[in-house]
């Protein structure tokens, strides 16, 4: 068992920033400074995302491949 992250940090960071920029534009904040996220918050978001994905895949495994 490993505790390393599966998704590389840089692509995950780019995806989060793209989503944040899209939300800011939709909310009409295009004239204001870009929203920012702390690196520790980004790390927590990535860990939570990966934990959710792993849990979701584990719950789907018995359905897709019965023993």
Backbone torsions as a table, in degrees:
resi	resn	phi	psi	omega
1	UNK	NA	139.4	-178.5
2	UNK	-121.4	155.1	177.4
3	UNK	-111.0	8.5	178.5
4	UNK	-74.7	152.8	177.8
5	UNK	-74.8	143.7	-178.7
6	UNK	-86.3	-35.3	-179.2
7	UNK	-90.4	129.2	177.4
8	UNK	-60.3	143.2	-174.3
9	UNK	-62.7	-42.6	-175.2
10	UNK	-63.3	-49.5	177.5
11	UNK	-62.4	-36.7	178.4
12	UNK	-64.8	-41.5	178.9
13	UNK	-62.5	-43.3	179.1
14	UNK	-61.6	-43.4	179.0
15	UNK	-62.0	-44.7	178.8
16	UNK	-62.1	-43.6	179.9
17	UNK	-64.9	-37.5	177.6
18	UNK	-63.9	-43.5	178.6
19	UNK	-64.1	-44.0	179.3
20	UNK	-61.7	-43.0	178.6
21	UNK	-63.6	-40.5	178.5
22	UNK	-64.4	-42.1	178.9
23	UNK	-65.1	-41.5	-179.5
24	UNK	-64.3	-38.0	179.6
25	UNK	-69.9	-41.9	179.9
26	UNK	-63.1	-37.7	-178.1
27	UNK	-79.6	3.8	177.3
28	UNK	80.1	25.5	-178.9
29	UNK	-100.4	20.3	-175.3
30	UNK	-65.7	-23.2	179.9
31	UNK	-86.6	-9.6	-177.9
32	UNK	-98.5	165.2	177.7
33	UNK	-58.5	151.5	-179.3
34	UNK	-61.6	145.5	176.0
35	UNK	-70.2	150.7	-178.4
36	UNK	-123.3	155.1	177.0
37	UNK	-134.0	136.4	-180.0
38	UNK	-71.8	149.0	-178.7
39	UNK	-63.1	-33.9	178.4
40	UNK	-67.7	-36.3	177.4
41	UNK	-67.8	-38.8	177.9
42	UNK	-64.2	-41.2	177.4
43	UNK	-63.9	-41.9	178.1
44	UNK	-65.1	-39.2	178.3
45	UNK	-63.8	-40.9	179.1
46	UNK	-66.9	-42.0	178.8
47	UNK	-63.4	-41.8	179.4
48	UNK	-66.3	-40.0	179.3
49	UNK	-62.8	-46.7	-179.7
50	UNK	-66.7	-38.5	177.4
51	UNK	-62.7	-40.7	177.9
52	UNK	-63.8	-46.4	-178.8
53	UNK	-62.4	-44.0	179.7
54	UNK	-62.3	-44.7	179.0
55	UNK	-62.0	-42.0	179.6
56	UNK	-64.4	-43.8	178.8
57	UNK	-65.5	-39.4	179.1
58	UNK	-63.8	-37.5	-179.3
59	UNK	-73.9	-24.9	179.4
60	UNK	-84.5	-22.0	-174.7
61	UNK	-58.1	-49.5	-178.7
62	UNK	-63.6	-29.2	-179.9
63	UNK	-72.6	-42.3	-177.1
64	UNK	-76.0	-34.8	-175.9
65	UNK	-132.1	80.1	-179.7
66	UNK	-63.9	143.3	-179.2
67	UNK	-84.0	NA	NA
